[in-house]
C-alpha cells in the first residue's frame, strides 16, 4: 500500500535464531532480501539482533554487516547496469 499511495516504506530485518549461527545468517539474509525486493526506504534492526530483538550479539553484528555490504554492492551494480 505504501507504494500505491507513494509513501515511504519501513521494514525490519527479522531473526528468530538464538545463536549467531548458520540459521541466524540465513534468516537475516532472506529477511533483508525481502526488504530489498520490496524497495523499502529504511530497514531498522538490520544488524546484530537475535531472538527477535531480545539479544544483541557482536558476532551477529559482524555477520549482518558483511551481508549488508554485499547487498549494497548488488544495489549499486544493479543501478549502474540500468543506466
Backbone as a ProteinNet text record, in pm:
[ID]
protein_1_A
[PRIMARY]
XXXXXXXXXXXXXXXXXXXXXXXXXXXXXXXXXXXXXXXXXXXXXXXXXXXXXXXXXXXXXXXXXXXXXXXXXXXXXXXXXXX
[TERTIARY]
81.5	0	86	204.5	293.1	331.6	359	395.5	275.3	157.4	36.5	9.1	25.2	-0.5	125.3	236.4	361.7	412.4	413.1	461.3	590.8	674.4	796.1	760.5	843.7	819.2	930.4	893.6	987.4	977.4	1091.3	1093.3	1191.5	1193.2	1281.1	1347.9	1471.5	1546.4	1521.3	1438.8	1396.6	1489.4	1506.6	1586.6	1534.4	1491	1438.1	1538.8	1654.7	1756.1	1808.9	1850.4	1900.9	2053.1	2122.2	2268	2317.7	2436.4	2490.7	2546.2	2457.3	2496.1	2445.7	2451.1	2407.5	2259.9	2178.6	2036	2014.9	2086.6	2073.3	2114.8	2225.3	2271.1	2170	2114.7	2017.3	1890	1839.4	1717.4	1736.6	1848.1	1872.6	1892.6	1964	1987.6	1856.6	1772.2	1644.6	1548.2	1549.4	1466.3	1512.9	1643.7	1697.5	1664.3	1670.3	1636.4	1489.5	1401.7	1260.7	1246.8	1324.8	1322.5	1369.4	1472.7	1528.5	1431	1372.9	1280.2	1151.2	1117	1000.4	1034.5	1164	1213.7	1183.6	1215.8	1197.3	1290.7	1241.2	1323.1	1417.3	1372.9	1451.7	1437.1	1549.6	1545.9	1600.5	1511.7	1552.3	1599.4	1675	1721.4	1792.3	1876.6	1935.8	2063.6	2117.8	2243.7	2251.4	2288.1	2321	2209.4	2087.3	1976.7	1955	1926.3	1889.2	1760.7	1692.7	1567.2	1465.6	1449.7	1350.6	1379.1	1504.6	1541.4	1563.6	1551.5	1575	1723.6	1808.1	1951.8	2024.4	2129.3	2218.8	2352.1	2409.6	2531.1	2635	2758.2	2866.7	2898.5	2896.5	2925.2	2820.7	2695.2	2586.4	2594.3	2640.6	2657.5	2757.2	2867.4	2968.3	2911	2839.8	2777.3	2680.8	2597.3	2497	2561.4	2667.3	2736.3	2796.3	2849.4	2901	2787.9	2674.1	2559.2	2510.7	2505.8	2462.9	2557.9	2687.5	2783.3	2759.9	2730.2	2702.9	2577	2475.2	2350.3	2371.8	2447.3	2475.3	2551.8	2645.7	2719.5	2625.4	2535.5	2437.9	2351.3	2304.9	2218.1	2293.4	2416.1	2495.7	2525.3	2557	2583.6	2458.1	2344.9	2218.2	2182.6	2203.5	2173.1	2263.9	2390.8	2486.4	2451.4	2407.5	2373.2	2247.9	2158.6	2035.3	2058.6	2170.6	2197.8	2237.9
-118.8	0	125.3	115.1	231.2	274.2	179.3	213.1	269.7	217.4	264.3	410.9	447	584.2	671	618.3	691.7	741	648.5	678.9	602.8	650.9	575.7	444.4	344.3	210.6	174.9	138.6	96.5	-54.1	-120.1	-264.9	-301.7	-429.4	-475.7	-605.7	-623.4	-745.4	-841.5	-941.4	-1030.6	-1150.3	-1193.5	-1312.5	-1375.4	-1500.1	-1569.3	-1664.9	-1681.6	-1771.3	-1719.1	-1810.1	-1767	-1774.8	-1798.2	-1803.2	-1749.4	-1690	-1639.8	-1753.9	-1828.9	-1948.1	-1937.3	-2049.2	-2050.7	-2017	-2062.2	-2030	-1879.4	-1815.2	-1670.2	-1596.6	-1638.6	-1574.7	-1595.7	-1715.8	-1746.5	-1664.2	-1658	-1581.8	-1433.7	-1378.6	-1236.2	-1206.1	-1292.3	-1269.4	-1272.8	-1368.1	-1376.7	-1266.5	-1227.7	-1116.3	-986.6	-969	-849.8	-848.5	-964.1	-972.1	-932.6	-972	-932	-780.7	-718.9	-572.9	-505.5	-561.2	-502.3	-516.4	-633.7	-653.1	-573.9	-541.9	-457.3	-309.6	-281.2	-143.9	-57.6	-113.3	-39.6	80.7	190.4	310.8	303.6	240.8	229	86.8	27.2	-106.5	-93.2	-104.3	-97.8	-233.9	-234.1	-357.6	-448.4	-389.8	-468	-539	-515.9	-581.5	-612.4	-735.8	-774.3	-829.4	-834.9	-878.6	-1028.5	-1089.4	-1231.5	-1244.6	-1356.1	-1386.5	-1273.5	-1219.9	-1115.8	-986.7	-961.3	-838	-851.9	-973.3	-992.5	-993.2	-1024.9	-1034.4	-957.1	-886.7	-823.7	-897.7	-926.5	-1006.8	-939	-927.6	-870.5	-958.5	-1089.5	-1181.4	-1168.3	-1161.4	-1146.3	-1010.3	-910.3	-778	-782.7	-853.8	-866.9	-942.9	-1052.1	-1130.6	-1043.8	-969.9	-886.5	-771.5	-714.5	-606.1	-657.3	-780	-839.7	-858	-905.9	-924.9	-791	-689.9	-557.1	-499.6	-522.6	-475.7	-544.6	-673.6	-745.1	-691.4	-664	-612.4	-472	-388.4	-254.4	-261	-352.3	-369.4	-415.1	-507.3	-554	-438.4	-355.4	-243.2	-144.7	-112.2	-20	-76.7	-205.1	-270	-271	-302.5	-305.3	-165.5	-65.8	72.3	116	75.3	110	40.2	-84.3	-160	-106.1	-43.6	7.8	135.3	200.2	325.8	301.5
0	0	0	62.6	66.6	-74.1	-160.6	-298.2	-374	-348.1	-415.7	-382.2	-254.1	-210.2	-210.8	-264.2	-275.6	-139.8	-42.8	91.3	117.8	209.8	244	312.9	288.5	343.5	440.7	562.2	663.9	678.6	690.6	705.8	816.6	852.4	958.9	918.1	958.5	932.2	1047.6	1027.6	1135.4	1149.9	1273.8	1302	1431.2	1425.4	1542.7	1604.9	1543.9	1596.8	1730.3	1818	1948.3	1959.3	1848.2	1847.5	1712.5	1711.7	1584.2	1499.6	1438.5	1362.1	1218.8	1148	1008.2	995.1	1089.1	1084.8	1094.9	1184.6	1202	1075	1014.8	890.7	779.5	768.6	664.1	682.1	805.6	831	800.2	843.8	819.7	671.7	602.5	459.5	381.7	411.4	339.7	380.1	506.2	550.2	485.3	477.2	412.4	263.6	200.2	57.9	35.8	126.8	116.7	127.7	215.8	228.9	100.8	39.7	-82.6	-198.8	-215.7	-327.2	-308.8	-182.6	-157	-174.3	-199	-215.7	-93.9	23	148	152.2	205.7	217.2	336.7	445.3	567.6	620.6	661.5	721.9	863.5	962.9	1102.8	1151.7	1258.5	1324	1224.7	1143.5	1035.4	1075	1192.7	1228	1377.2	1407.1	1543.4	1629.3	1579.7	1664	1653.5	1766.4	1772.9	1852.8	1836.5	1907.4	1896.7	1778.8	1756.5	1830.9	1864.1	1931.5	2081	2134.5	2277.3	2311.7	2213.5	2235.5	2125.9	2164.8	2067.9	2075.6	1959.3	1954.5	1866.9	1918.2	1839.2	1718.2	1737.7	1627	1517.5	1556.7	1459.6	1391.4	1464.4	1406	1290.1	1309.9	1204.6	1084.7	1111.7	1004.5	924.3	994.1	926.2	849.2	902.2	830.1	699.5	701.7	578	476.7	522.3	433.6	379.2	464.2	420.5	316.4	333.3	233.1	98.7	101	-23.4	-90.4	-11.5	-67.6	-123.6	-53.1	-103.5	-235.6	-246.2	-371.1	-482.7	-451.3	-550.1	-599.4	-508.5	-546.1	-633.8	-597.5	-677.5	-816.5	-822.7	-951.4	-1037	-975.8	-1048.9	-1098.6	-1016.6	-1055.5	-1169.8	-1162.9	-1268.9	-1400.9	-1393.2	-1513.7	-1582.4	-1509	-1567.3	-1646.9	-1625.6	-1697.7	-1837.3
[MASK]
+++++++++++++++++++++++++++++++++++++++++++++++++++++++++++++++++++++++++++++++++++

